[in-house]
Amino acid sequence: MSKLQVNKLYNANVYVNGISFLGRAEEVTLPQVKAKMVEHKGLGMFGVIETAAGIEKMDAKIKWGSLYPEVLTEAANPYKAVSIQVRASLETHDSTGRVDEVPVVAFMTAQFRNFPGLGFKHQDNVEVETELSVSYYKLQVDGKDIIEADAFANIWKVEGEDILATYKANLGA
């Protein structure tokens, strides 16, 4: 009988252009890499199918714990891409307690989509949320690449395998 193990991912730190924002972001939503599906139907087919034709646009969000001018300065220029890194520690637990801890790292190249409005409340902290348009995204767990997608460079890798290699060769790229 195998021993039950569960993974827990509780916390993270955000870096913008290499600067740590430890304790200053409240919430981060990393991009979904979502296949752009195209419908196909034809005479003689009993049903309709969808096939992957690329990826949809990638978005991310960061909710900040307060007003940070160094973030707002970056968010003010939608023409400038920023490098964002989110680092976390993935814990594995079993009946004996925590048995392992490995790094989880997300890398993004993105442009701020909005300069956030500020919401003031009596005796409450200002809420600041930024939305990002992501052109590059890579997720690593324990140093191993899980997924990598780059819209500008036609890169889509799963566990390091370039799943667009034949496509790019056929295009002469």
C-alpha positions as CSV (number, residue, x, y, z in Angstrom):
1,M,0.0,0.0,0.0
2,S,1.4,3.4,-1.0
3,K,1.8,6.1,1.6
4,L,-0.5,9.1,1.1
5,Q,1.3,12.4,0.4
6,V,-0.2,15.8,-0.1
7,N,1.3,19.0,-1.5
8,K,0.7,22.5,0.0
9,L,1.6,25.8,-1.6
10,Y,0.8,28.6,0.9
11,N,2.9,31.6,0.1
12,A,5.0,33.5,-2.4
13,N,7.2,36.5,-3.1
14,V,7.0,38.8,-6.1
15,Y,9.9,40.3,-7.9
16,V,9.5,43.1,-10.5
17,N,12.5,43.8,-12.7
18,G,14.6,41.9,-10.1
19,I,13.4,43.9,-7.1
20,S,11.9,42.0,-4.3
21,F,8.4,43.0,-3.1
22,L,8.5,40.6,-0.1
23,G,5.3,41.1,2.0
24,R,3.9,43.8,-0.4
25,A,1.7,41.7,-2.7
26,E,-1.4,40.2,-1.3
27,E,-2.4,38.0,-4.1
28,V,-1.1,36.9,-7.5
29,T,-3.0,35.1,-10.3
30,L,-0.6,33.6,-12.8
31,P,-1.6,33.2,-16.5
32,Q,-3.5,30.3,-17.8
33,V,-2.0,28.8,-20.9
34,K,-5.2,28.0,-22.8
35,A,-5.2,26.4,-26.2
36,K,-7.1,28.3,-28.9
37,M,-9.5,25.7,-30.2
38,V,-10.9,25.8,-33.7
39,E,-14.1,23.9,-34.6
40,H,-14.0,21.5,-37.5
41,K,-17.1,19.9,-39.1
42,G,-17.4,18.3,-42.5
43,L,-19.6,16.2,-44.6
44,G,-19.7,12.6,-43.6
45,M,-18.6,13.4,-40.0
46,F,-21.1,12.3,-37.4
47,G,-19.9,15.0,-34.9
48,V,-18.0,18.2,-34.6
49,I,-14.4,18.3,-33.2
50,E,-12.1,21.0,-32.1
51,T,-8.3,21.1,-32.8
52,A,-5.7,23.3,-31.2
53,A,-4.6,26.2,-33.4
54,G,-2.3,28.1,-31.0
55,I,-2.8,29.7,-27.6
56,E,-5.1,32.4,-26.3
57,K,-3.7,35.7,-24.8
58,M,-2.2,35.3,-21.4
59,D,-3.2,37.5,-18.5
60,A,-2.0,37.9,-14.9
61,K,-3.1,39.9,-11.9
62,I,-1.3,41.2,-8.8
63,K,-3.2,42.6,-5.8
64,W,-0.8,44.8,-3.8
65,G,-1.1,45.4,-0.1
66,S,-0.8,49.1,-0.4
67,L,0.4,51.9,-2.6
68,Y,4.0,51.3,-3.9
69,P,5.3,54.1,-6.2
70,E,7.9,51.9,-7.8
71,V,5.1,49.6,-9.0
72,L,2.9,52.5,-10.1
73,T,5.8,53.9,-12.1
74,E,6.1,50.7,-14.1
75,A,2.3,50.4,-14.4
76,A,2.1,53.9,-15.9
77,N,3.9,52.9,-19.1
78,P,1.9,50.3,-21.1
79,Y,4.6,50.3,-23.8
80,K,7.4,49.0,-21.5
81,A,7.6,45.3,-20.7
82,V,8.6,44.2,-17.2
83,S,10.2,41.1,-15.9
84,I,8.1,39.5,-13.1
85,Q,9.1,36.5,-11.1
86,V,7.0,34.8,-8.5
87,R,8.8,32.4,-6.1
88,A,7.2,30.0,-3.7
89,S,8.0,26.9,-1.7
90,L,6.0,23.7,-2.4
91,E,5.7,21.5,0.7
92,T,5.0,17.8,0.7
93,H,3.4,16.3,3.8
94,D,2.6,12.7,4.9
95,S,1.5,11.1,8.2
96,T,5.0,11.9,9.7
97,G,4.8,15.7,8.9
98,R,6.6,17.7,6.2
99,V,8.8,15.4,4.2
100,D,10.0,17.7,1.4
101,E,10.1,21.3,0.3
102,V,11.0,22.4,-3.3
103,P,11.0,25.7,-5.1
104,V,8.2,26.8,-7.5
105,V,9.2,29.7,-9.8
106,A,7.1,31.5,-12.3
107,F,8.8,33.8,-14.9
108,M,6.8,36.3,-16.9
109,T,7.5,39.1,-19.3
110,A,4.5,41.4,-19.2
111,Q,3.1,44.8,-19.8
112,F,0.9,46.5,-17.3
113,R,-2.6,46.8,-18.8
114,N,-3.9,49.3,-16.3
115,F,-2.8,52.1,-14.1
116,P,-4.8,51.2,-11.0
117,G,-7.4,53.4,-9.4
118,L,-7.1,53.7,-5.7
119,G,-10.0,52.8,-3.4
120,F,-10.0,54.7,-0.1
121,K,-12.0,53.6,2.9
122,H,-12.2,55.0,6.4
123,Q,-9.5,53.5,8.6
124,D,-8.7,50.8,5.9
125,N,-5.7,50.3,3.7
126,V,-5.9,51.3,0.1
127,E,-6.5,48.5,-2.3
128,V,-4.4,48.4,-5.5
129,E,-4.8,45.8,-8.2
130,T,-2.8,45.6,-11.5
131,E,-3.6,43.6,-14.5
132,L,-0.9,42.3,-16.8
133,S,-0.8,41.3,-20.5
134,V,1.8,38.4,-20.5
135,S,3.8,37.6,-23.6
136,Y,6.2,35.1,-22.0
137,Y,5.5,32.6,-19.2
138,K,7.5,29.7,-17.7
139,L,6.7,27.6,-14.7
140,Q,9.3,25.6,-12.9
141,V,8.9,23.1,-10.1
142,D,12.0,21.9,-8.3
143,G,14.1,23.3,-11.2
144,K,12.2,21.3,-13.8
145,D,10.3,23.2,-16.5
146,I,6.6,22.4,-16.5
147,I,5.4,24.7,-19.2
148,E,7.0,27.6,-21.3
149,A,5.0,29.8,-23.7
150,D,6.4,32.8,-25.6
151,A,3.9,34.4,-28.0
152,F,6.7,36.5,-29.7
153,A,9.1,33.6,-30.3
154,N,6.6,30.9,-31.2
155,I,7.7,28.8,-28.2
156,W,5.4,26.3,-26.5
157,K,7.2,23.7,-24.5
158,V,5.9,21.1,-22.1
159,E,8.5,19.5,-19.8
160,G,11.2,21.0,-22.0
161,E,9.8,19.4,-25.2
162,D,9.2,21.9,-28.0
163,I,5.7,20.9,-29.1
164,L,5.9,23.4,-32.0
165,A,9.2,22.1,-33.4
166,T,7.7,20.5,-36.5
167,Y,5.3,23.4,-37.0
168,K,8.3,25.9,-36.9
169,A,10.4,23.6,-39.3
170,N,7.4,23.5,-41.7
171,L,7.3,27.3,-41.7
172,G,11.0,27.5,-42.3
173,A,11.5,29.2,-39.0
